[in-house]
């Protein structure tokens, strides 16, 4: 009797890596932005300072995403 | 008169560009040593692309800050999304390119991104942004 495939995958597994590289930073940036909005709502007079600090938070999370997206160049 | 966050962002842009130029030069030399001409192209592209994306973040926050709160988030997050779609497109184009040294590109991207982070952190920690206003 022939074996029956009930789940077959085809394609490149690196695509899953791209997805994972997008999930983490996506959640991270969402948190950074939501907390900044919350803080500005509590103390609007701090908006300028909070926006500058938010830049640092976004820079760190996007660093992970950029490195994650570029990894296929070494993990081939 | 330029306010303090203008000074901070313009300084960050200047230093990030200088860092990208330095990494492009060092990366080209190392790339040439290990991969010859494809290594030079990869180092220049890696430093250029990641410097472009780093400066896009700074510019989006700088110019977004001049709008209302909704405009600010639209600029920053819209810019982020656009940037990542663009980066994925660039990587897709480069992945199957012939005569391209992938590892040199990767290390140039990592060096530029980490160097940019160090510059940003240093500027924010050292920068004097008043508590009230900009």
Backbone of each chain as ProteinMPNN parsed JSONL, in Angstrom:
{"seq_chain_A": "XXXXXXXXXXXXXXXXXXXXXXXXXXXXXXXXXXXXXXXXXXXXXXXXXXXXXXXXXXXXXXXXXXXXXXXXXXXX", "coords_chain_A": {"N_chain_A": [[0.841, -1.198, 0.0], [0.53, 2.22, -0.811], [2.245, 4.92, 0.78], [0.517, 7.555, 2.392], [0.507, 10.971, 2.094], [-0.333, 13.242, 4.502], [0.271, 15.776, 5.207], [2.052, 18.02, 3.475], [4.872, 19.935, 2.809], [6.236, 22.482, 0.783], [8.835, 24.491, -0.641], [10.853, 27.283, 0.505], [12.549, 27.185, 3.55], [13.664, 29.432, 4.606], [11.874, 31.462, 4.389], [10.234, 31.26, 6.59], [12.004, 32.171, 8.447], [12.205, 34.87, 7.701], [9.672, 35.663, 8.427], [9.733, 35.259, 11.214], [11.687, 37.122, 11.835], [10.278, 39.391, 11.491], [8.154, 39.354, 13.286], [9.005, 39.681, 16.058], [10.336, 42.334, 16.239], [8.113, 43.758, 15.309], [6.194, 43.457, 17.366], [7.721, 44.645, 19.354], [8.066, 47.353, 18.477], [5.409, 48.096, 18.489], [4.861, 47.998, 21.251], [6.639, 49.988, 22.207], [5.612, 52.288, 20.955], [2.954, 52.3, 21.914], [3.332, 52.643, 24.661], [4.559, 55.123, 24.653], [2.525, 56.779, 23.689], [0.698, 56.458, 25.75], [2.15, 57.604, 27.857], [2.387, 60.24, 26.931], [-0.273, 60.968, 26.954], [-0.704, 60.99, 29.683], [1.165, 62.889, 30.576], [1.276, 65.505, 28.847], [3.041, 67.627, 28.558], [5.521, 66.548, 28.434], [5.913, 65.621, 25.918], [7.834, 66.226, 23.814], [10.288, 65.303, 24.825], [9.699, 62.627, 25.285], [9.229, 61.726, 22.709], [11.768, 61.842, 21.599], [13.064, 59.939, 23.17], [11.601, 57.746, 22.392], [12.53, 57.361, 19.846], [14.994, 56.153, 20.288], [14.147, 53.685, 21.336], [12.79, 52.635, 19.097], [14.908, 52.515, 17.307], [16.506, 50.509, 18.415], [14.813, 48.227, 18.297], [14.383, 48.037, 15.553], [16.886, 47.447, 14.69], [17.222, 44.768, 15.304], [15.394, 43.685, 13.501], [16.484, 44.414, 10.999], [18.935, 43.048, 11.05], [17.984, 40.444, 11.313], [16.602, 40.123, 8.888], [18.695, 40.182, 7.132], [20.121, 37.891, 7.598], [19.866, 35.542, 5.854], [21.976, 35.797, 4.088], [24.222, 34.776, 5.312], [23.475, 32.358, 6.458], [23.246, 30.211, 4.568]], "CA_chain_A": [[0.0, 0.0, 0.0], [1.342, 3.451, -0.862], [2.14, 5.848, 1.92], [-0.313, 8.725, 2.07], [0.947, 12.209, 2.745], [-1.47, 14.063, 4.943], [0.726, 17.168, 5.294], [3.285, 18.141, 2.709], [5.304, 21.323, 2.661], [7.281, 22.695, -0.206], [9.27, 25.88, -0.618], [12.108, 27.59, 1.189], [12.366, 27.377, 4.993], [14.135, 30.78, 4.963], [10.7, 32.35, 4.45], [9.802, 31.243, 7.995], [12.961, 33.058, 9.129], [11.783, 36.256, 7.433], [8.481, 35.904, 9.254], [10.148, 35.39, 12.622], [12.438, 38.376, 11.966], [9.328, 40.513, 11.466], [7.225, 39.293, 14.426], [9.589, 40.263, 17.283], [10.407, 43.795, 16.165], [6.762, 44.313, 15.167], [5.636, 43.556, 18.725], [8.552, 45.612, 20.09], [7.725, 48.727, 18.086], [4.044, 48.33, 18.988], [4.948, 48.309, 22.688], [7.308, 51.285, 22.381], [4.695, 53.349, 20.548], [1.782, 52.367, 22.796], [3.741, 53.227, 25.953], [4.823, 56.555, 24.468], [1.218, 57.45, 23.609], [0.153, 56.442, 27.111], [2.879, 58.582, 28.66], [2.05, 61.593, 26.474], [-1.626, 61.243, 27.444], [-0.608, 61.312, 31.117], [1.913, 64.133, 30.77], [1.486, 66.074, 27.502], [4.16, 68.575, 28.529], [6.765, 65.802, 28.215], [5.851, 65.008, 24.582], [9.087, 66.37, 23.064], [11.317, 64.429, 25.396], [9.277, 61.225, 25.09], [9.404, 61.367, 21.299], [13.202, 61.605, 21.387], [13.386, 58.65, 23.792], [10.96, 56.719, 21.571], [13.427, 57.145, 18.709], [15.992, 55.175, 20.728], [13.459, 52.391, 21.417], [12.526, 52.153, 17.733], [16.204, 52.194, 16.684], [16.963, 49.205, 18.921], [13.981, 47.127, 17.783], [14.554, 47.871, 14.106], [18.201, 46.828, 14.476], [16.966, 43.32, 15.301], [14.7, 43.325, 12.259], [17.413, 44.537, 9.863], [19.898, 41.943, 11.128], [17.234, 39.216, 11.051], [16.278, 40.015, 7.463], [19.922, 40.002, 6.339], [20.807, 36.619, 7.928], [19.99, 34.546, 4.776], [23.249, 35.932, 3.375], [25.278, 33.949, 5.92], [22.956, 31.031, 6.829], [22.757, 29.514, 3.37]], "C_chain_A": [[0.881, 1.256, 0.0], [1.137, 4.296, 0.394], [1.348, 7.086, 1.495], [0.22, 9.941, 2.838], [-0.264, 13.004, 3.199], [-1.035, 15.533, 5.113], [2.04, 17.264, 4.549], [3.622, 19.618, 2.535], [6.316, 21.414, 1.53], [7.651, 24.175, -0.17], [10.526, 26.037, 0.2], [11.851, 27.896, 2.668], [12.818, 28.778, 5.443], [12.975, 31.765, 5.069], [10.171, 32.419, 5.886], [10.714, 32.167, 8.808], [12.594, 34.515, 8.923], [10.588, 36.612, 8.321], [8.85, 36.122, 10.709], [10.895, 36.708, 12.851], [11.495, 39.574, 11.987], [8.445, 40.548, 12.714], [7.775, 40.037, 15.654], [9.65, 41.779, 17.24], [9.036, 44.445, 15.994], [6.104, 44.504, 16.526], [6.391, 44.627, 19.518], [8.182, 47.043, 19.765], [6.314, 49.077, 18.562], [4.063, 48.719, 20.46], [5.552, 49.692, 22.926], [6.331, 52.42, 22.083], [3.516, 53.457, 21.512], [2.147, 52.987, 24.142], [4.028, 54.717, 25.826], [3.51, 57.33, 24.409], [0.601, 57.559, 25.004], [0.821, 57.514, 27.977], [2.538, 60.002, 28.25], [0.648, 61.971, 26.936], [-1.603, 61.624, 28.929], [0.075, 62.654, 31.346], [2.245, 64.763, 29.422], [2.685, 67.021, 27.445], [5.5, 67.882, 28.293], [6.88, 65.261, 26.791], [7.182, 65.055, 23.83], [10.142, 65.389, 23.534], [10.983, 62.954, 25.154], [9.476, 60.791, 23.644], [10.875, 61.095, 20.986], [13.596, 60.252, 21.98], [12.787, 57.499, 22.982], [11.828, 56.357, 20.366], [14.467, 56.078, 19.063], [15.376, 53.768, 20.791], [13.222, 51.794, 20.041], [13.839, 51.748, 17.064], [16.688, 50.816, 17.138], [16.129, 48.058, 18.354], [14.187, 46.934, 16.285], [15.924, 47.284, 13.772], [18.049, 45.312, 14.404], [16.348, 42.88, 13.98], [15.655, 43.365, 11.07], [18.401, 43.379, 9.859], [19.201, 40.626, 10.793], [16.942, 39.031, 9.573], [17.527, 39.756, 6.614], [20.593, 38.657, 6.596], [20.839, 35.585, 6.796], [21.306, 34.641, 4.006], [24.379, 35.141, 4.027], [24.789, 32.543, 6.256], [22.452, 30.273, 5.605], [23.317, 28.1, 3.347]], "O_chain_A": [[1.864, 1.328, 0.737], [0.051, 4.375, 0.968], [1.499, 7.588, 0.382], [0.358, 9.921, 4.061], [-1.11, 13.391, 2.393], [-1.88, 16.427, 5.157], [3.032, 16.655, 4.949], [2.775, 20.431, 2.165], [7.148, 20.524, 1.351], [6.864, 25.008, 0.28], [11.185, 25.057, 0.549], [11.036, 28.758, 2.997], [12.423, 29.255, 6.507], [13.077, 32.78, 5.757], [9.723, 33.468, 6.348], [10.267, 32.852, 9.729], [12.661, 35.313, 9.858], [10.508, 37.705, 8.882], [8.354, 37.042, 11.359], [10.767, 37.333, 13.904], [11.87, 40.652, 12.448], [8.03, 41.619, 13.157], [7.107, 40.904, 16.217], [9.082, 42.447, 18.105], [8.814, 45.556, 16.474], [5.534, 45.557, 16.813], [5.791, 45.411, 20.253], [8.002, 47.862, 20.666], [6.053, 50.203, 18.983], [3.372, 49.65, 20.874], [5.05, 50.468, 23.738], [6.227, 53.383, 22.843], [3.117, 54.559, 21.889], [1.373, 53.762, 24.704], [3.781, 55.487, 26.754], [3.388, 58.402, 25.0], [0.061, 58.597, 25.386], [0.157, 58.231, 28.725], [2.411, 60.88, 29.102], [0.387, 63.126, 27.27], [-2.38, 62.468, 29.375], [-0.352, 63.453, 32.179], [3.349, 64.588, 28.905], [3.281, 67.193, 26.382], [6.497, 68.537, 27.99], [7.822, 64.532, 26.477], [7.615, 64.046, 23.272], [10.803, 64.73, 22.731], [11.862, 62.144, 24.858], [9.841, 59.647, 23.373], [11.185, 60.209, 20.19], [14.365, 59.506, 21.375], [13.374, 56.421, 22.889], [11.858, 55.208, 19.926], [14.783, 55.211, 18.248], [15.989, 52.791, 20.361], [13.425, 50.598, 19.832], [13.884, 50.755, 16.337], [17.217, 50.046, 16.336], [16.68, 47.027, 17.97], [14.17, 45.804, 15.796], [16.11, 46.695, 12.707], [18.658, 44.654, 13.561], [16.718, 41.852, 13.414], [15.645, 42.465, 10.23], [18.68, 42.794, 8.813], [19.754, 39.79, 10.078], [17.021, 37.916, 9.056], [17.441, 39.191, 5.524], [21.539, 38.303, 5.893], [21.778, 34.79, 6.765], [21.711, 33.683, 3.347], [25.387, 34.859, 3.379], [25.599, 31.62, 6.335], [21.338, 29.749, 5.619], [23.032, 27.337, 2.423]]}, "seq_chain_B": "XXXXXXXXXXXXXXXXXXXXXXXXXXXXXXXXXXXXXXXXXXXXXXXXXXXXXXXXXXXXXXXXXXXXXXXXXXXXXXXXXXXXXXXXXXXXXXXXXXXXXXXXXXXXXXXXXXXXXXXXXXXXXXXXXXXXXX", "coords_chain_B": {"N_chain_B": [[15.205, 80.02, 15.019], [17.101, 77.158, 15.835], [15.744, 74.431, 17.664], [16.411, 72.327, 20.607], [15.968, 69.598, 19.986], [16.178, 69.613, 17.231], [18.881, 70.162, 16.905], [19.928, 67.855, 18.051], [18.981, 65.812, 16.316], [20.096, 66.603, 13.867], [22.763, 66.345, 14.411], [22.883, 63.598, 14.884], [22.295, 62.658, 12.325], [24.5, 63.588, 10.887], [26.685, 62.27, 12.177], [25.952, 59.571, 11.777], [26.118, 59.365, 9.004], [28.846, 59.819, 8.635], [29.859, 57.578, 9.958], [28.861, 55.528, 8.321], [30.297, 56.034, 5.979], [32.894, 55.533, 6.892], [32.657, 52.793, 7.519], [32.078, 51.804, 5.012], [34.509, 52.271, 3.702], [36.418, 50.757, 5.237], [35.155, 48.26, 5.101], [35.182, 47.819, 2.331], [37.892, 47.477, 1.868], [38.422, 45.169, 3.418], [36.59, 43.446, 2.23], [37.655, 43.313, -0.342], [40.011, 42.006, 0.2], [39.101, 39.447, 0.958], [37.114, 38.637, -0.931], [37.631, 39.825, -3.366], [36.573, 41.936, -6.08], [33.664, 41.548, -5.939], [33.325, 41.615, -3.161], [33.911, 44.251, -2.529], [31.784, 45.636, -3.749], [29.679, 44.536, -2.255], [30.258, 45.434, 0.354], [30.048, 48.2, 0.042], [27.351, 48.412, -0.733], [26.067, 47.263, 1.52], [26.799, 49.015, 3.652], [25.753, 51.381, 2.609], [22.959, 50.834, 2.23], [22.079, 50.195, 4.875], [22.761, 52.542, 6.193], [21.101, 54.323, 4.908], [18.586, 53.402, 5.78], [18.806, 53.824, 8.524], [19.054, 56.624, 8.636], [16.601, 57.283, 7.589], [14.852, 56.65, 9.685], [15.622, 58.556, 11.614], [15.026, 60.922, 10.205], [12.244, 60.59, 9.859], [11.285, 60.785, 12.483], [12.174, 63.287, 13.179], [10.951, 65.068, 11.276], [8.319, 64.243, 11.599], [7.808, 65.101, 14.152], [7.093, 67.709, 13.831], [4.485, 67.768, 13.175], [1.007, 67.235, 14.222], [0.074, 65.025, 16.981], [-1.14, 62.73, 15.857], [-0.267, 62.93, 13.216], [2.425, 62.653, 13.636], [2.706, 59.956, 14.488], [1.712, 58.704, 12.234], [3.647, 59.404, 10.341], [6.02, 58.303, 11.456], [5.468, 55.527, 11.899], [4.384, 54.773, 9.428], [6.561, 55.352, 7.815], [8.325, 53.471, 8.817], [7.162, 51.029, 8.099], [7.176, 51.272, 5.286], [9.915, 51.397, 4.887], [10.751, 48.824, 5.649], [9.501, 47.202, 3.785], [10.81, 48.078, 1.536], [13.424, 47.334, 2.169], [13.176, 44.538, 2.264], [12.607, 44.125, -0.412], [15.013, 44.981, -1.598], [16.755, 43.033, -0.568], [15.678, 40.765, -1.72], [16.231, 41.256, -4.384], [18.98, 41.166, -4.307], [19.61, 38.619, -3.462], [19.833, 36.535, -5.361], [21.725, 37.558, -6.97], [24.485, 37.585, -9.178], [28.018, 37.396, -8.6], [28.212, 38.613, -6.108], [29.095, 39.239, -2.804], [27.703, 37.81, -0.265], [28.214, 37.361, 2.642], [29.929, 39.543, 3.258], [28.248, 41.687, 2.791], [26.326, 41.2, 4.79], [27.884, 41.516, 7.163], [28.654, 44.17, 6.882], [26.175, 45.431, 7.055], [25.448, 44.73, 9.709], [27.542, 45.962, 11.173], [27.139, 48.676, 10.542], [24.537, 49.092, 11.518], [24.816, 48.498, 14.281], [26.789, 50.358, 14.987], [25.408, 52.71, 14.411], [23.423, 52.528, 16.351], [24.956, 52.823, 18.669], [25.805, 55.451, 18.354], [23.31, 56.802, 18.389], [22.4, 56.167, 20.996], [24.389, 57.32, 22.56], [24.089, 60.024, 21.893], [21.463, 60.551, 22.788], [21.685, 60.048, 25.517], [23.554, 61.94, 26.221], [22.547, 64.25, 25.171], [20.836, 67.399, 25.604], [17.71, 67.692, 26.215], [15.094, 69.734, 26.829], [12.635, 69.45, 29.488], [10.182, 70.692, 29.223], [8.347, 71.526, 26.363], [10.136, 71.62, 23.199]], "CA_chain_B": [[16.275, 79.425, 15.836], [16.958, 75.697, 15.949], [15.552, 73.999, 19.035], [17.405, 71.333, 21.009], [15.841, 68.309, 19.302], [16.721, 69.81, 15.881], [20.338, 70.015, 17.026], [20.193, 66.433, 18.328], [18.743, 64.998, 15.122], [21.048, 66.932, 12.795], [24.038, 65.756, 14.832], [22.76, 62.148, 14.67], [22.392, 62.426, 10.879], [25.898, 63.823, 10.475], [27.551, 61.207, 12.691], [25.592, 58.289, 11.13], [26.667, 59.388, 7.647], [30.297, 59.64, 8.759], [30.094, 56.179, 10.325], [28.609, 54.691, 7.132], [31.432, 56.233, 5.061], [34.039, 54.818, 7.472], [32.431, 51.34, 7.38], [32.183, 51.492, 3.582], [35.932, 52.23, 3.338], [37.058, 49.59, 5.874], [34.505, 47.069, 4.558], [35.653, 47.607, 0.958], [39.248, 46.919, 1.935], [38.327, 43.781, 3.886], [35.869, 42.701, 1.19], [38.575, 43.067, -1.45], [40.972, 40.995, 0.663], [38.507, 38.103, 1.032], [36.272, 38.256, -2.082], [37.979, 40.702, -4.502], [35.625, 43.001, -6.437], [32.308, 41.37, -5.363], [33.369, 42.016, -1.753], [33.868, 45.722, -2.472], [30.387, 46.026, -4.042], [28.824, 44.129, -1.14], [30.515, 46.318, 1.499], [29.479, 49.523, -0.267], [25.885, 48.289, -0.687], [25.652, 47.005, 2.907], [26.924, 50.254, 4.431], [24.836, 52.373, 2.037], [21.55, 50.493, 2.493], [21.719, 50.315, 6.295], [22.832, 53.963, 6.567], [19.882, 54.939, 4.368], [17.457, 53.071, 6.643], [19.012, 54.503, 9.814], [18.745, 58.052, 8.5], [15.152, 57.422, 7.375], [14.208, 56.667, 11.008], [15.883, 59.862, 12.235], [14.268, 61.95, 9.476], [10.797, 60.462, 10.094], [10.953, 61.304, 13.822], [12.47, 64.723, 13.16], [9.892, 65.806, 10.58], [7.038, 63.884, 12.204], [7.653, 65.919, 15.37], [6.565, 69.04, 13.505], [3.037, 67.629, 12.978], [0.246, 66.908, 15.429], [0.431, 63.69, 17.471], [-1.553, 61.726, 14.865], [0.638, 63.06, 12.078], [3.723, 62.125, 14.076], [2.694, 58.492, 14.447], [1.529, 58.29, 10.838], [4.943, 59.544, 9.664], [7.033, 57.387, 11.994], [5.119, 54.116, 11.665], [4.263, 54.589, 7.98], [7.937, 55.329, 7.318], [8.912, 52.179, 9.258], [6.58, 49.979, 7.25], [7.689, 51.491, 3.936], [11.337, 51.08, 4.92], [10.968, 47.378, 5.7], [9.111, 46.64, 2.488], [11.902, 48.44, 0.637], [14.589, 46.507, 2.544], [12.891, 43.167, 1.817], [12.746, 44.16, -1.874], [16.454, 45.055, -1.907], [17.345, 41.721, -0.259], [15.181, 39.828, -2.731], [16.962, 41.525, -5.627], [20.398, 40.828, -4.147], [19.818, 37.237, -3.052], [20.276, 35.677, -6.459], [22.631, 38.31, -7.846], [25.783, 36.919, -9.38], [29.157, 38.262, -8.3], [27.885, 39.411, -4.928], [29.586, 38.532, -1.615], [26.673, 37.922, 0.774], [28.696, 37.56, 4.013], [30.469, 40.902, 3.423], [27.054, 42.536, 2.887], [25.734, 40.991, 6.119], [28.691, 42.122, 8.222], [28.6, 45.629, 6.716], [24.873, 45.853, 7.615], [25.497, 44.608, 11.174], [28.44, 46.986, 11.713], [26.517, 50.006, 10.416], [23.371, 49.164, 12.416], [25.282, 48.57, 15.674], [27.461, 51.647, 15.148], [24.348, 53.727, 14.449], [22.779, 52.425, 17.678], [25.873, 53.396, 19.655], [25.752, 56.913, 18.175], [21.993, 57.271, 18.863], [22.335, 56.066, 22.458], [25.302, 58.307, 23.124], [23.511, 61.36, 21.724], [20.268, 60.729, 23.639], [22.12, 60.121, 26.915], [24.34, 63.14, 26.432], [21.801, 65.407, 24.678], [20.048, 68.145, 26.585], [16.374, 68.005, 25.697], [14.356, 70.246, 27.99], [11.435, 68.709, 29.861], [9.004, 71.375, 28.711], [8.493, 71.91, 24.965], [11.115, 70.864, 22.428]], "C_chain_B": [[16.033, 77.926, 16.0], [16.736, 75.309, 17.405], [16.443, 72.801, 19.339], [17.235, 69.99, 20.316], [16.296, 68.414, 17.844], [18.231, 69.581, 15.894], [20.706, 68.548, 17.195], [20.07, 65.596, 17.049], [19.749, 65.322, 14.009], [22.423, 66.351, 13.131], [24.025, 64.249, 14.578], [22.902, 61.82, 13.189], [23.831, 62.545, 10.402], [26.789, 62.662, 10.897], [27.252, 59.865, 12.026], [26.158, 58.232, 9.716], [28.178, 59.163, 7.678], [30.643, 58.182, 9.063], [29.922, 55.27, 9.101], [29.754, 54.814, 6.141], [32.646, 55.451, 5.576], [33.882, 53.312, 7.275], [32.533, 50.926, 5.911], [33.654, 51.37, 3.178], [36.605, 50.98, 3.908], [36.495, 48.293, 5.288], [34.972, 46.769, 3.138], [37.041, 46.975, 0.971], [39.202, 45.451, 2.348], [37.644, 42.9, 2.838], [36.781, 42.365, 0.027], [39.578, 41.974, -1.074], [40.387, 39.588, 0.571], [37.778, 37.677, -0.241], [36.588, 39.028, -3.36], [36.834, 41.686, -4.82], [34.191, 42.794, -5.901], [32.23, 41.787, -3.898], [33.271, 43.526, -1.595], [32.435, 46.205, -2.713], [29.485, 45.732, -2.841], [29.007, 45.052, 0.06], [29.89, 47.688, 1.263], [27.953, 49.483, -0.178], [25.39, 48.122, 0.745], [25.677, 48.273, 3.732], [25.905, 51.283, 3.938], [23.391, 52.109, 2.41], [21.219, 50.683, 3.97], [21.835, 51.753, 6.777], [21.573, 54.689, 6.095], [18.695, 54.672, 5.301], [17.574, 53.718, 8.017], [18.633, 55.97, 9.715], [17.254, 58.271, 8.239], [14.401, 57.463, 8.701], [14.38, 58.037, 11.656], [15.043, 60.946, 11.549], [12.782, 61.865, 9.769], [10.432, 61.017, 11.472], [11.16, 62.819, 13.87], [11.322, 65.498, 12.501], [8.511, 65.485, 11.124], [6.748, 64.732, 13.429], [7.066, 67.294, 15.094], [5.052, 69.0, 13.263], [2.337, 67.418, 14.317], [0.604, 65.48, 15.855], [0.062, 62.596, 16.47], [-0.627, 61.731, 13.654], [2.003, 62.474, 12.399], [3.746, 60.605, 13.951], [2.487, 57.973, 13.026], [2.867, 58.335, 10.108], [5.926, 58.486, 10.129], [6.696, 55.936, 11.64], [4.939, 53.819, 10.18], [5.651, 54.493, 7.351], [8.608, 54.003, 7.636], [8.456, 51.038, 8.353], [7.151, 50.058, 5.831], [9.147, 51.05, 3.833], [11.564, 49.577, 4.887], [10.536, 46.683, 4.417], [10.228, 46.876, 1.476], [13.12, 47.546, 0.897], [14.388, 45.063, 2.08], [13.041, 43.082, 0.298], [14.203, 44.169, -2.294], [17.104, 43.695, -1.681], [16.931, 40.683, -1.297], [15.961, 39.991, -4.035], [18.409, 41.038, -5.523], [20.644, 39.339, -3.955], [20.357, 36.355, -4.172], [21.221, 36.396, -7.414], [23.957, 37.577, -7.975], [26.899, 37.905, -9.075], [28.88, 39.168, -7.123], [28.285, 38.63, -3.676], [28.622, 38.749, -0.458], [27.217, 38.153, 2.182], [29.257, 38.964, 4.256], [29.313, 41.884, 3.586], [26.467, 42.444, 4.294], [26.556, 41.711, 7.193], [28.737, 43.651, 8.101], [27.29, 46.171, 7.297], [24.928, 45.834, 9.14], [26.368, 45.711, 11.771], [27.79, 48.362, 11.654], [25.352, 50.159, 11.382], [23.838, 49.313, 13.869], [25.994, 49.895, 15.954], [26.449, 52.786, 15.251], [23.64, 53.734, 15.799], [23.643, 53.071, 18.747], [25.821, 54.92, 19.577], [24.44, 57.466, 18.735], [21.942, 57.279, 20.384], [23.189, 57.148, 23.11], [24.689, 59.707, 23.045], [22.324, 61.591, 22.652], [20.688, 60.854, 25.109], [22.819, 61.444, 27.213], [23.542, 64.404, 26.092], [20.987, 66.09, 25.766], [18.732, 68.532, 25.936], [15.543, 68.478, 26.874], [13.06, 69.476, 28.245], [10.193, 69.367, 29.28], [9.265, 71.832, 27.288], [9.545, 71.067, 24.288], [12.532, 71.205, 22.82]], "O_chain_B": [[14.915, 77.486, 16.267], [17.445, 75.789, 18.289], [17.147, 72.307, 18.459], [18.223, 69.296, 20.071], [16.75, 67.424, 17.271], [18.784, 68.906, 15.026], [21.651, 68.053, 16.582], [20.938, 64.78, 16.742], [20.198, 64.426, 13.294], [23.155, 65.919, 12.241], [25.016, 63.682, 14.118], [23.544, 60.835, 12.825], [24.318, 61.725, 9.624], [27.554, 62.131, 10.092], [28.171, 59.099, 11.738], [26.625, 57.183, 9.272], [28.724, 58.42, 6.863], [31.589, 57.624, 8.507], [30.725, 54.366, 8.87], [30.151, 53.825, 5.526], [33.339, 54.79, 4.803], [34.837, 52.626, 6.912], [33.011, 49.836, 5.599], [34.016, 50.48, 2.408], [37.27, 50.236, 3.187], [37.238, 47.35, 5.012], [35.142, 45.606, 2.773], [37.333, 46.064, 0.195], [39.842, 44.598, 1.733], [38.058, 41.767, 2.591], [36.704, 41.271, -0.534], [39.948, 41.136, -1.896], [41.071, 38.65, 0.162], [37.808, 36.502, -0.606], [35.867, 38.89, -4.348], [36.2, 42.206, -3.902], [33.563, 43.755, -5.456], [31.188, 42.259, -3.442], [32.641, 44.027, -0.663], [31.929, 47.063, -1.99], [28.649, 46.549, -2.456], [28.031, 45.416, 0.716], [29.28, 48.267, 2.163], [27.331, 50.391, 0.374], [24.414, 48.756, 1.145], [24.714, 48.588, 4.431], [25.273, 51.973, 4.737], [22.675, 53.01, 2.846], [20.186, 51.269, 4.294], [21.095, 52.16, 7.673], [21.047, 55.557, 6.791], [17.902, 55.569, 5.586], [16.571, 54.116, 8.609], [17.969, 56.504, 10.603], [16.7, 59.305, 8.611], [13.432, 58.209, 8.845], [13.426, 58.613, 12.179], [14.429, 61.78, 12.213], [12.111, 62.887, 9.914], [9.388, 61.651, 11.623], [10.405, 63.537, 14.526], [10.79, 66.449, 13.074], [7.626, 66.34, 11.118], [5.594, 65.049, 13.717], [6.597, 67.969, 16.01], [4.406, 70.043, 13.158], [2.958, 67.418, 15.38], [1.36, 64.801, 15.159], [0.828, 61.658, 16.25], [-0.252, 60.679, 13.135], [2.653, 61.875, 11.543], [4.678, 60.033, 13.385], [3.023, 56.927, 12.657], [3.194, 57.424, 9.346], [6.589, 57.844, 9.315], [7.549, 55.204, 11.138], [5.299, 52.737, 9.717], [5.891, 53.665, 6.472], [9.368, 53.472, 6.826], [9.249, 50.207, 7.91], [7.554, 49.049, 5.252], [9.565, 50.428, 2.857], [12.456, 49.096, 4.187], [11.138, 45.688, 4.011], [10.552, 46.004, 0.67], [13.761, 47.066, -0.037], [15.316, 44.438, 1.565], [13.543, 42.086, -0.223], [14.595, 43.463, -3.224], [17.909, 43.247, -2.497], [17.728, 39.835, -1.699], [16.306, 39.014, -4.699], [18.992, 40.565, -6.498], [21.733, 38.841, -4.24], [21.238, 35.525, -3.948], [21.488, 35.921, -8.518], [24.478, 37.023, -7.007], [26.741, 39.11, -9.27], [29.257, 40.34, -7.122], [27.865, 37.486, -3.501], [28.711, 39.753, 0.249], [26.738, 39.054, 2.87], [29.081, 39.518, 5.341], [29.376, 42.799, 4.408], [26.151, 43.458, 4.915], [26.004, 42.425, 8.03], [28.847, 44.347, 9.11], [27.273, 47.219, 7.942], [24.512, 46.791, 9.793], [25.985, 46.331, 12.762], [27.879, 49.131, 12.611], [25.184, 51.213, 11.996], [23.321, 50.154, 14.604], [25.826, 50.483, 17.022], [26.602, 53.701, 16.06], [23.299, 54.791, 16.33], [23.141, 53.776, 19.623], [25.795, 55.6, 20.603], [24.437, 58.462, 19.46], [21.506, 58.254, 20.996], [22.778, 57.799, 24.071], [24.758, 60.479, 24.001], [22.177, 62.666, 23.233], [20.128, 61.657, 25.855], [22.696, 61.996, 28.306], [23.802, 65.48, 26.631], [20.517, 65.458, 26.711], [18.63, 69.529, 25.222], [15.308, 67.72, 27.815], [12.466, 68.92, 27.321], [9.253, 68.677, 28.886], [10.289, 72.459, 27.019], [9.832, 69.949, 24.717], [13.478, 70.651, 22.261]]}, "name": "protein", "num_of_chains": 2, "seq": "XXXXXXXXXXXXXXXXXXXXXXXXXXXXXXXXXXXXXXXXXXXXXXXXXXXXXXXXXXXXXXXXXXXXXXXXXXXXXXXXXXXXXXXXXXXXXXXXXXXXXXXXXXXXXXXXXXXXXXXXXXXXXXXXXXXXXXXXXXXXXXXXXXXXXXXXXXXXXXXXXXXXXXXXXXXXXXXXXXXXXXXXXXXXXXXXXXXXXXXXXXXXXXXXXX"}
